[in-house]
Amino acid sequence: MEVIGLLAPVAFVFALAALAQVGSLKKEVERLKQEIEELKT
């Protein structure tokens, strides 16, 4: 059980990094959608 306690902070940092990546991916997808719409017209 001690190992889980030691790994928790590391897992938390990785989770925060993953959330940041998801956020930037969402922004990129929105930007690409906008570009595609502009190209259609």
Helices and strands as residue ranges (DSSP letters): H 2-40
